[in-house]
Amino acid sequence: EPYRRQRQMCIRDRPMGEVNYAPLIDDMVWSYSRIKAFEDCPYRWYLKYIKKFHGKDMFFSSYGTFMHKLIELYHKGEKTPRQLVDMYLQDFKTEVVGRAPNRKVFSSYFTGGLQYLKTLQPFPYDVVGVEKKVDFVVNGIPFVGYIDFLGRKDDDLYVVDNKSRILKPRSSRAKPTKADEELDAYLRQLYIYSAAVEEEYGKTPKSLCFNCFRDKLFIIEPFKEQAYAESKEWLAKSIGKIREESDFKPSVEFFKCTHLCEMQDMCEYYELMRKR
């Protein structure tokens, strides 16, 4: 019922091209997820950040949140792997909500998380921060984020991001593969967080890492100044594009709308797609 009322409000108050949302956008504190939501679907962004509707819990996002919480407890020294396995088995049904695309996907995620926790090992770095909140300014843009793990080794700093998504290590090909491009897209977030690390510690990380826990793959990417500069440029351009937007047209894709978008119960375009 609350979702139905929100959806009715939304249909009555769609974004209009002549409305200037720039003053509201200028007051925002930015995060990577806020920018990524616009890239995925401008209308989703409008519902979430302009209308401020509350979305529903989805399988992939709730799974990631649950695993992040368990991994955090381990690296803070609060739980052993055995205790985390017990928590995982006991709490999975209540913590991971929403429907997986199919049984195969559900089984893959459940089994991957369980096997990772059973063989959990420390990262090869001393702990500096776990789920470390960072409030910082990059190129004049206020930003907030959470670094999953910030580590130190031989006086160098390392940023680690826990990922339920399975990524591939960089190929050695002269022309980047699609997997390389996907890796670079995810690295943008860690390069932006590197600005917070530089602001606090006076130097950038030596490497940016992905802990792809479902397949127990640890990817280490050396920090590159050019990519750092390009990520800052991407950030400024992305916010500029959002600031100039007025129509917030939907980007309708079946899988994304059905399994990733938490705003589907307020979206008339999703309802129309389902009927078709």
ZAMARGU-4260 file (C-alpha; in steps of 0.2 Angstrom, whole numbers, plus 5000, padded with zeros to 4 digits):
<rodrens>
0) 5000/5000/5000 | 5014/5013/5004 | 5022/5009/4987 | 5005/5011/4978 | 5003/5028/4986
5) 5020/5033/4981 | 5018/5027/4963 | 5002/5037/4962 | 5010/5053/4968 | 5024/5050/4955
10) 5012/5048/4941 | 5004/5064/4945 | 5020/5073/4947 | 5032/5068/4933 | 5047/5078/4929
15) 5043/5092/4917 | 5056/5099/4904 | 5054/5117/4909 | 5057/5113/4928 | 5075/5118/4933
20) 5081/5106/4946 | 5099/5113/4946 | 5097/5123/4963 | 5092/5107/4972 | 5106/5097/4964
25) 5119/5110/4968 | 5115/5107/4987 | 5118/5088/4986 | 5133/5079/4993 | 5138/5066/4980
30) 5142/5047/4981 | 5147/5035/4968 | 5131/5026/4970 | 5121/5042/4967 | 5130/5045/4950
35) 5129/5027/4945 | 5110/5027/4948 | 5109/5041/4935 | 5119/5032/4923 | 5108/5016/4925
40) 5092/5026/4923 | 5089/5045/4924 | 5071/5041/4930 | 5076/5030/4943 | 5088/5044/4949
45) 5073/5056/4949 | 5062/5045/4959 | 5076/5042/4972 | 5085/5058/4974 | 5072/5072/4968
50) 5056/5064/4974 | 5065/5054/4988 | 5054/5039/4987 | 5059/5024/4997 | 5063/5009/4986
55) 5061/4990/4990 | 5075/4978/4995 | 5082/4968/4980 | 5091/4952/4980 | 5108/4957/4974
60) 5109/4973/4984 | 5104/4965/5000 | 5116/4950/4997 | 5130/4962/4995 | 5125/4972/5011
65) 5125/4956/5021 | 5141/4950/5015 | 5150/4967/5018 | 5143/4966/5036 | 5151/4949/5039
70) 5167/4953/5031 | 5168/4969/5041 | 5166/4960/5057 | 5180/4948/5053 | 5193/4962/5048
75) 5188/4972/5064 | 5192/4956/5074 | 5175/4954/5081 | 5170/4937/5073 | 5180/4922/5068
80) 5176/4913/5051 | 5167/4899/5061 | 5156/4912/5069 | 5153/4921/5053 | 5148/4904/5044
85) 5135/4901/5058 | 5128/4919/5056 | 5127/4917/5037 | 5117/4901/5038 | 5106/4907/5052
90) 5103/4925/5045 | 5103/4922/5026 | 5084/4921/5024 | 5080/4937/5034 | 5095/4947/5028
95) 5095/4943/5009 | 5078/4948/5003 | 5070/4950/4986 | 5069/4937/4972 | 5084/4930/4963
100) 5082/4929/4944 | 5082/4910/4945 | 5087/4895/4956 | 5104/4894/4948 | 5109/4912/4952
105) 5102/4910/4970 | 5112/4894/4972 | 5128/4902/4965 | 5127/4917/4976 | 5123/4907/4992
110) 5136/4894/4989 | 5149/4907/4984 | 5147/4917/5000 | 5147/4901/5011 | 5163/4894/5004
115) 5172/4911/5005 | 5168/4913/5024 | 5173/4895/5027 | 5191/4899/5020 | 5192/4917/5025
120) 5209/4924/5027 | 5216/4941/5031 | 5221/4953/5017 | 5240/4955/5015 | 5240/4972/5023
125) 5239/4979/5040 | 5222/4986/5045 | 5221/5005/5044 | 5202/5006/5042 | 5187/4995/5039
130) 5171/5002/5031 | 5180/5019/5034 | 5168/5033/5031 | 5176/5047/5021 | 5169/5065/5019
135) 5180/5075/5006 | 5180/5087/4992 | 5186/5082/4975 | 5188/5096/4962 | 5176/5107/4972
140) 5163/5093/4973 | 5157/5087/4991 | 5158/5068/4991 | 5155/5055/5004 | 5159/5036/5003
145) 5164/5021/5013 | 5181/5012/5010 | 5178/4994/5013 | 5196/4991/5018 | 5211/5003/5019
150) 5227/4994/5022 | 5246/4998/5024 | 5261/4988/5020 | 5279/4994/5020 | 5272/5012/5022
155) 5262/5011/5007 | 5243/5012/5007 | 5230/5000/4998 | 5212/5002/4995 | 5202/4986/4994
160) 5184/4984/4988 | 5173/4969/4992 | 5164/4963/4977 | 5150/4951/4974 | 5152/4953/4956
165) 5165/4942/4947 | 5178/4952/4938 | 5192/4947/4928 | 5210/4952/4930 | 5217/4964/4917
170) 5222/4955/4901 | 5238/4958/4892 | 5231/4962/4876 | 5235/4978/4867 | 5217/4982/4864
175) 5207/4982/4880 | 5194/4968/4881 | 5176/4970/4887 | 5182/4963/4904 | 5196/4976/4905
180) 5183/4990/4901 | 5172/4983/4915 | 5187/4983/4927 | 5191/5001/4923 | 5173/5007/4926
185) 5173/4999/4943 | 5190/5007/4947 | 5183/5024/4945 | 5175/5023/4962 | 5192/5018/4970
190) 5201/5032/4961 | 5188/5044/4968 | 5191/5037/4985 | 5209/5039/4983 | 5206/5058/4983
195) 5200/5055/5001 | 5216/5045/5005 | 5227/5058/4998 | 5218/5072/5008 | 5220/5063/5024
200) 5237/5054/5023 | 5246/5065/5011 | 5248/5052/4997 | 5238/5041/4985 | 5237/5022/4987
205) 5250/5011/4979 | 5237/4999/4973 | 5218/4998/4971 | 5211/4980/4974 | 5195/4970/4972
210) 5191/4956/4983 | 5179/4946/4972 | 5174/4935/4986 | 5162/4923/4977 | 5176/4916/4967
215) 5190/4920/4979 | 5199/4931/4967 | 5209/4945/4973 | 5213/4958/4959 | 5227/4971/4962
220) 5228/4986/4951 | 5243/4997/4952 | 5238/5016/4955 | 5240/5026/4939 | 5240/5045/4939
225) 5232/5046/4922 | 5217/5035/4927 | 5216/5046/4943 | 5214/5062/4933 | 5202/5054/4921
230) 5191/5048/4936 | 5190/5066/4943 | 5186/5072/4925 | 5172/5059/4924 | 5165/5064/4941
235) 5164/5082/4936 | 5156/5078/4919 | 5144/5066/4926 | 5137/5079/4939 | 5137/5092/4925
240) 5126/5081/4915 | 5114/5078/4929 | 5113/5096/4933 | 5108/5100/4915 | 5094/5086/4915
245) 5076/5091/4916 | 5067/5076/4908 | 5074/5061/4917 | 5069/5049/4904 | 5068/5031/4909
250) 5081/5018/4902 | 5070/5002/4901 | 5079/4986/4901 | 5071/4970/4907 | 5084/4962/4918
255) 5090/4979/4926 | 5072/4985/4929 | 5066/4968/4936 | 5081/4963/4946 | 5091/4978/4950
260) 5080/4993/4952 | 5073/4996/4969 | 5061/5009/4962 | 5051/4997/4951 | 5035/4998/4962
265) 5034/5017/4959 | 5039/5016/4941 | 5024/5017/4928 | 5037/5012/4914 | 5041/4996/4923
270) 5023/4992/4925 | 5020/4995/4907 | 5034/4984/4902 | 5027/4970/4913 | 5010/4971/4904
275) 5018/4971/4887
</rodrens>
